[in-house]
Amino acid sequence: MYHDQQDENLVFLKDKINEIKIALFKSESDFELQLPNNIIQTLRVEDDGTVWFFTTCNGCYARFMDKSFYAFLNYYKKDTGCRLQLGGKAIIVNDYSESSFPAENDFSKETYTSVLVKMKIMQAEFFENKIIHEVSWTEKIRSAFAGLFMSPAHRIYDFSLK
């Protein structure tokens, strides 16, 4: 039962990530050289919760950085009213062979000065703001009181091993 629920949550997250595509990337590392915070575009989301993307960083600096670190991706799309915050273990990928990256994306080392990163989702939070039109005062009051507690539009997922 728990495994089925987790699979369902991953499918939901994968759909939202593919819908929004653009995120703010932030790395958390104790190393002196860190990847800069920047805007990324998702290349692919795998069924196991691994997100692939390029981050803007001069590729020659990547060899001096930690290869594994904790990172955050904040997805937001203005017109949808939803926001998705992901946290997980990220790894800088130096091997661009088909064995380490999905084959349907065609690129080579020479064409990108960026760094390829794959991040395994360990935590996720989803927020959704639903705009209510033409609602009675009693429904607005009821909604305000319900908002004091965790609403169903705010979901927290924990994919870390237990």
Residue pairs with C-beta under 8 A, 6 or more apart in sequence:
6 159
9 124
9 157
10 47
10 48
10 49
10 121
10 159
12 126
13 45
13 49
13 84
13 86
13 121
13 124
13 126
13 157
14 45
14 47
14 49
16 75
16 82
16 84
16 126
17 23
17 42
17 45
17 51
17 75
17 84
17 86
18 42
18 45
19 77
19 80
20 75
20 76
20 77
20 80
20 82
20 84
21 41
21 42
21 75
22 39
22 40
22 41
22 42
22 75
22 77
23 39
23 40
23 42
23 53
23 73
23 74
23 75
23 76
23 86
24 37
24 38
24 39
24 40
24 73
24 74
24 76
25 35
25 37
25 38
25 39
25 40
25 53
25 55
25 71
25 72
25 73
25 117
26 37
26 71
26 72
26 74
27 34
27 35
27 37
27 69
27 70
27 71
27 72
27 90
28 69
28 70
28 71
28 72
29 35
29 65
29 66
29 69
29 70
30 66
31 65
31 66
31 69
33 61
33 64
33 65
34 65
35 55
35 57
35 65
35 115
35 117
36 55
36 56
36 57
38 55
38 56
40 53
40 54
40 55
40 73
41 53
41 54
42 51
42 52
42 53
43 52
43 53
43 54
43 102
43 105
44 51
44 52
44 102
44 105
45 51
45 52
46 52
46 102
48 120
49 88
49 120
49 121
49 159
50 118
50 119
50 120
50 121
51 73
51 86
51 88
51 118
51 119
51 121
52 101
52 102
52 105
52 116
52 117
52 118
53 73
53 116
53 117
53 119
54 112
54 114
54 115
54 116
54 117
55 114
55 115
55 117
56 114
57 114
57 115
58 113
59 109
59 112
59 113
59 114
59 115
62 92
62 94
62 115
63 94
65 92
66 92
67 91
67 92
67 94
68 89
68 90
68 91
68 92
69 89
69 90
70 87
70 88
70 89
70 90
71 87
71 88
71 89
71 90
71 117
71 119
72 85
72 86
72 87
73 84
73 85
73 86
73 87
73 119
74 83
74 84
74 85
74 86
75 83
75 84
75 85
75 86
76 82
76 83
76 84
81 128
81 129
81 130
81 131
82 126
82 127
82 128
82 129
83 126
83 127
83 128
84 124
84 125
84 126
84 127
85 124
85 125
85 126
85 127
86 119
86 121
86 123
86 124
87 121
87 122
87 123
87 124
88 119
88 120
88 121
88 122
88 123
88 159
89 119
89 120
89 122
90 117
90 118
90 119
90 120
91 117
91 118
91 119
92 115
92 116
92 117
93 100
93 101
93 116
93 117
93 118
96 107
96 108
96 109
96 116
101 116
101 118
121 159
122 158
122 159
122 160
123 156
123 157
123 158
123 159
123 160
124 155
124 156
124 157
124 159
125 154
125 155
125 156
125 157
126 154
126 155
126 157
127 153
127 154
128 153
128 154
129 153
130 153
132 139
132 140
132 143
135 143
